[in-house]
Amino acid sequence: MTSVPADRSVWPLLASTAILYAAFGLIYGLMQGGLPPLLRARGVDLASIGWSFIVLVPFGLTFLWAPLIDAVRPLPSAPRIGWIVPMQAIIVVLLLIVARGETFPPALLLGLGLGIAFAAATMDVALDAFSTSCVPPPHRTAAGGLKVAALALGSILGGGVFVACAGRLGWAATFDICAAVSVFATIPILLNRSWDRNATGTERGRPDILAILRRPETRHRMALLTLTTCAMVALSFFNRVMLVDLGVPVETIGGIVGTAAPGLGLLASLAAVPLVRRIGGRAGVAIFASLCLVATIAMFLGVWRRDSLPALIGATVMNAGTSGIFVILSASTLGWAQGRQPATDYAVLYGASRLVATLLLIALAQVVVHIGWPAFYIGAGLALVLATLLLRRALPDLRTAGDGIPSHPSGTAPHDIRGG
């Protein structure tokens, strides 16, 4: 629990983190949702597009360097912000270089993309640690909802507007805009430095990357997070490529799926906050997973009948279901990672699942070529059903302020000191 005075409003804090998450979502959306359909429309084969997802690998490897975020404090008075700001500066510089590098060799552009991904992933972990340590328990569901909503807003721009307007904006303008957004998104959190200074988990100690893996309940949670993330990623990341294969123009994909899908995700993530507070996390997962299943059936019918309309509807609605589930997962993980090394614990819990999901994307791109889209969506839908049934048993209720708090990484009370 934070040591911030109880009468202090938490909403400026939540707003400043949401703005940063939106800027992060813009970059991530451009990498994940913008580039694949553009490459496919230019005739790049599906297997090669699968390898382009390698730029997402750093987002799943953050647990390797997350202990540095807990142990090293570039700015002693604001240990997490001391990481956030330099990473944002690196992102801006690299984006400006890419903006002037349309004719750069592909290998160099890939290297720059990996550099941006590394800095963005590190910023994301530091921001997650900031939220884990600073957000009071009663506001964790709201924090999770705002995070997913902000990521959806960023995805609308990066994976939707920029795709639809790629021809008119041009290469340089696209990345210049991303750089400008990253600059302005950093300013609000600087006004909340005192939250970082007064939060829990700021004491010095040696982080232990394996500490969270020594407890059976934590290993179980990580396995469930990984299974659920893999199922949702499989049902989300290939949809725009699938639509290209059905003959849907890239402009339509960017204008409809690229904006309406994250728009529905934004609305679902905001609606998930009061819904979960009313019915709980377990019932909430069941509702949003059912929405994902309906969307999966629509996409299956679309690829089976070669009809783009149900495929478009399914690809759009899918984002609402996955966003609602991610709100619940984010709120739960904020409680599970509460303790002396929030960056490390959050990165291990959440980052490992993203790494496995990213590697799965590369493998699935090769598999779809052989099994086809109908079989792919049948398998992914069954995986989602299995993940939901298992996940509901492990989730905190989330209807009460303290739900999900007891899982301190060391099994000790928050005020106890541990070295790792």
N, C-alpha and C positions, 0 to 999 in steps of 0.2 A: 504494500500500500504506500502511496506517496506521502511525503511529509509536507505537502503544500497545504496552507490553511483551508479548512473545509468550506469557508464562505467565498472562496475565490472562484470566479466563473471559469469553467473548463472549456467553454465554447470557442474563445479565441485560440486556445491550444489546438482543439480539434480542427478548426478552420485552417490554421497554418499548416498542419500536417496534410490535410486534404488537398491543399493547393500543390504541395510538393508531390503527393501521390498522382495528381492529375498530370503534372509535367513528366513524371516517370512513365505514366501510362501512355503519354503521347509518343515517347521514344519506343517503348515496348510495342505499342500498337503498330507503329511504322515498320518495325522489324518483323513482327509476327503476322500481322494482318495485311500490311501494305505491299511488301515485296513479293510474297508468293504468287498472288494473282497477276501482278504485273509481269513477273518472270514467265508464268504459264501462258499469258496472252502473247508473249513474244516468241513462243514456241519451245521454251525450255522444257525438257522432259521431266516427268514427275519424280523420278529417282534423283535427278540433280537438284530439284527443288527441295527434296528431303534433306540433302546435305547442306542447303543454305541455312537450315535451322541450327547449324553449329554455332551461329552467333548468339544463340540463346543459352548455350552451355554455361557461361559464367554465372547466370542466375541460379543455377543449381549447384554450383561449387562454392557458394559463399561460406558454407560451414568450415571450409579449409582456412580462411583468413578471418572469420568472424571473431575468434579469440583475440585478435589484435585490437578490434574495436572495443572489447571489454577491458583489455589490459593497457592500451596506449591512449593517453589523453592529450591530443594536440592543444586543446584549449581547456585547462583545468577547471575553469569556472563553468564550462558547458561541454562536457566530455563527448556527447553524441553529436551535438551541433558542430563541434570541432572536426568531425569527420564528414558531416553532411556538406558543409560549405566547400571544402577543397575538392570533393568529388564532383560537385556541381560545376566548379570552375574547369575541371578537366573535361567534363562533358561538353561544355560550351566551346572550349578551344578546339576539340576534335571535330565537333559539328561544323565549325567555321572552316576547318581544313577540308572536310568532306564536301562542303558546299562549293568549293573551288576545285574539286577533283573529279568532275564528271568523266574526264578522259583518263583518269588514273588507271593503272593496270588492276584487274580484278583482285589479284592477290593483295595489293596494297589497300584497296578499299575494304577487303575482308579483314585485314589487320586493324584498320581504323575502326571498323564496326565492332570488332572484338574489344578494342580499347574502350569504346563508348559503353559497350555492354558491361565490361568489368567495372568501370566507374559507376554506372547506373546501379548495378547489382550491389556494390559496396554501399552506396548512398541508401539504397532501399533497406539493407540490413540495419544500418545505423538509425534510419528513421523508424523501423520496426522496434528496435531496442528503445528508442526515445518514447514511443507510444506505450510499449510494455511497462516501462518504468514510471511514466508520468500520468497515464490515464487512470483515474480512480475506478475501482471495480464496477460501480453502478453505471458507468459510461462506456464499458467495453463493447457492448453490443452496438451502441451508437458509433463508436470508433470504427468497428468492423464495417458497419454500413457505409459510413462516409468514405472509408478507404476504398471499398469496392466501387462505390458510386464515382469517386474521383478517378479511379483507374478506367472506368467505363467512359467517362467524359474524355479522358486523354485518348482512349482507343477510338472514340468517334472521330477525333481529329486525325490521329496518326494512321488508322486503318480504314477510315471512311472518307473524310473530306479530302485528305491529301491524295487518296487513290482516285477519287472522282475528278479532282481538279489537277491531276498530275500533268496533263498536257498543257494546261494554261499557266500553272504556277511555275513550272520548270524546275530543274534540279537544284540550282543555287537557292532560289527563294524558299523551297521546301525546307532545306536544312538551316537556312538563316532564321526562319520563323521558329523552328525547334530550338535553336540557340537562344533566341530572344525570350521565349517562354521559360526556358530553364533559368535565365538570369532573374526574371521578375518573380518566379515562383520561390526563389531562395530568400527573398527579402522578408516576408511575414514571419518566418520561424525565428529570425534574428531578434524579433521583438518579444520572443517567449523564452529567452535564455535562462531566466530565473527558474522556470520549470525544470530545466535540465539540471541546474545546479542543486535543486532541492529534492530531486527524485531519488528513489531507492536504487541500489545496484551501482552507485557511483564510487563506492569504496574500492581501494586498490586490492588486488589479489591476483593469483595466477589462474586464468581460466583453464578449464579442463574440457576439451572437446569430447571426451569419452564419458564424462560424468553422467550425462543425461541418458546414455545408452546402458548404464549399469542397472537400471531399474526395469523390471519386466513390464510395468504398466506404461512406461514411456516408450519402450520398444513397440509395444502393441499399438499405441497411438500413432507412432511414426509409420508403421505398416499400413494402418487404416488411412492415414493422410495420403500415403503414396498410392494406394489402390484407388482411392476416390479421385485424386488429382489426375492419375493416368486415364481413368475412364472419362472424366470431363474434358481433358485435353484432346483425347481421341475424337470426341464428339464435337469439338469446337474448331480445332486448328485447320482441318482439311476441308471445311465446308465451302470455302470460297474457291478453292481449287476444283472441288467437285462441281460447282456451278459453272465454272469455265468449261469443264468437260461436257456439260449439258448444253453448251452453246450460249450461255448468258453473257452479254457484253460486260467487259471490265467496268465500264462507266456505271452500268446498272448495279453491279455488285458493290462498287464503292458507294454509290448514291443510296442504295436501299439497305443491303446487309451491313455495309461499313458504317452506316449512321443509325439506321433503325434498330439494328441488333444491339449495339452498345447503349443506345437510347433506352430500349426496354430493360437492358441490364441495369442502367442507372436507376430507373424507376423501381425495379424489383429490389435492388439493394437498399433503397430508401424505405420501401414498404416492408422489407424484412425486419427492420428494427422494431416497430410497434408490434408486428406479427409475432416475432419470437418472444418479445416480452410478455405477450398475452398467452401464447400456447406452448412456449418452450422450444428449445433447440431440436429436440428429437422429432417432434411433430412438424416443425418447420422444415427439416431436411426431407421428410417424407413428402410434403407438399411440393417442394421445389424439384425433387427428384422425379415426381410424377409428371411435372411440366417438361422436364428434360426427356422423359420417355415418350411423351406425346410428340415432341419435336423430332425425336429419332424416328418414330414411325412415319411421320410426314416425309422426312428425307429419304427413308427407305422406299416409300411409295414413289417418290419423285424419280429416283435413279432406276427403280425397277420398271416403271412405265415410261421412262424417258420424258417426264413431264416436269418442266422447270418450276411451275407454280407451287406445288406442295414442297418441293425442295427449297425454294426461296422462303416460304413461310416457316418451314422447319428450321432452316439455318438462322432465321431472324429470331424466332421464339426461343431457340436453344440458349441464347445469351441470358434471357431472363431467369431460366432455371439454374444455370451454373452460377450466375451472380448471387442468387439467393443462398445457394449452398456455400459459396465462398465467404459470404458475410458471417455465417454460422461458424465456419472453420476459423476465420480470422479472429472472431470474438473468443472462441475456445482456446486458440493458440496463445492469445494475449495472457490468459490465465495460466496456461500450462508452462509458459516461459517466464513467469514472474519469479524473480530471484536475484542471485548475485551476479549472474553472467547472462543477462537477457539477450544480448546480440548473439552469443554462441548458441544458447538453447533454442532461440527462435530460428536461427539459421539451420541448425541440425534438424529440428522438427519439420520446418517448412521447406528449407532449401533442398534437403535430400529428396523430397517428393518431386520437386521441380526438376532435379537432375535426372531422375529415373524417367519422368514424363518426357523430357527433352530427348533423351536417348531412344525412348519408345517411338517418338515422332519420326526420327530418322529411319528406324527399322520398319515402321508401318508404311512409310512411303514406298519402300521396296515391296512390301506385302500386297498393298492395294493393286499394284500392277498385275499381280498374278490371280488374286481372288475376286477382284472387282468391287465396286462400291456397294451393291446390295449385301453381300456377305460381310463386308467390313462393318456396316451399320448394325447388322444383326449381332455380331460379336461385341461391338462397343456397347450396344444397349444391354446385353446380358451382363457385361462387366459392371455397368452402372447399377443395375439391380442388385448384384451381389455386394458391391461396395456400400450401397445405401443400407441394406439389411444389417451389415456388420457395423457400420459407423454409428447407427442410431443407439446401439448398446453402450457406446463409449463416450458419447457426448455429455457435457454438463447440461443442466437444465436451462440455464441462462435467464430464468425468470426472476431470480433473486440476485441481489447485489453481490453476494459472496460466492455464488456458484462458480466453480472452476478454479477457485483460488488455492485450495489446499495442495495443489500439485507443484510446490516449490521444488526446483531441480534437485536440491540436496535432501529433500524430505524434511527440512528444518523450518523453523519459523522465520519470517522475513528479517528479523533483527539479528539472527545468528550470523556469525562470520565464518566463511569457509574459504579456503585457498584455491579451490578448483571445483 
